[in-house]
Amino acid sequence: MLSPALAAAPFVWKGSLPKDPAWTASAEARALAENLLLYQLPSGGWPKNTDMAQPLTAAEKAELVKRDATEGTIDNGATTGEIRALAAIHVATGEPRFRAAAEKGIAYLLAAQYANGGWPQYFPLRSGYYRRITFNDQAMVRTLEVLDDVAAGRGAFAWTEPALRTRSAEAVRRGVECIVRCQIVTDGVRTAWGAQHDEVTFAPAAARTFEPASLASAESVGIVRFLLRAEKPSADVVAAVTAAVAWLQAVRIDGAVWETVDAPDLPKGRDRVFRRDPAAGPLWARFYEIGTNRPIFIGRDRVIHYAVAEIEHERRVGYAWYNDSAKSLLEREFPRWQKRVKAAVPAKPSSR
């Protein structure tokens, strides 16, 4: 039986299902799954930033078949979220069409992978930064997590056939190799990863005007968390993880907060500020300069600044320039993993 809150509130699709497992057997879940079938592209992928839970008119359903076939993406949780939802609702309802659509989505992920193990943001391929190996917003990590669950027949993917599990396991293996190759090395020391990497050279690459080639903290945390999954990690994975953790330890910012404040003279009456507070922290900047480990901030003019207050208001309030994503990783997850694999942490890289 659904909780009163779930039963009363209309469901909005934001890429994941409600936490209440009973919901997957509800009429609302089945209606969502039916819509996901309609939104699925011929490639097997899905578009992003679309509330697919809303009822569709006959005219709207007819329009869906006219969509751009290149809309399929793994950005912002697209495709991976739909695959997980359909798999779970299939398990709850037994509806074979939901399983078939999930399998088609998994096939899309397998087809989109580069030979070198990485994934582009969009597939079929688009020009520009959309072709880059995309760690941004955990796109590639979410893809690897789905395929790792498929390979293991884990959770809602217990129904997957051996051949699909084998293909998924191979894709994960190549994905991990790509991750290791992409790790940025400075003065001979492994550090972390960028939000995007060149699909040929593996070098960190720029995307939008305010997303330069740099070291990306939150994306690196997501990568490390995925690598911690391996039951028997290779020596390369152990080295990559321990080096990345050392880098995160070196660039952490203690005694500071990133907060929203009232600003009557600015648009919408608010601003975002970084200020010192001895009792606060830790924080990590979104981007760090390669070679110096200095936090960097960029407006739409592509100019790099070393203080967030120096970029325009629209970008200052419209982007996550700081985060605390590594806190749990450093305090709990990595120590447990380190004990399990008996890995030693290397010397910390210089934060110059």
Beta strands, then each sheet from edge to edge (+ up, - down):
strand 1: 133-134
strand 2: 185-186
strand 3: 189-190
strand 4: 196-197
strand 5: 215-216
strand 6: 256-262
strand 7: 270-276
strand 8: 284-285
strand 9: 287-288
strand 10: 297-298
strand 11: 304-305
strand 12: 322-323
sheet 1: 1+ 4-
sheet 2: 2+ 3-
sheet 3: 5+ 9-
sheet 4: 6+ 7-
sheet 5: 8+ 12-
sheet 6: 10+ 11-
end
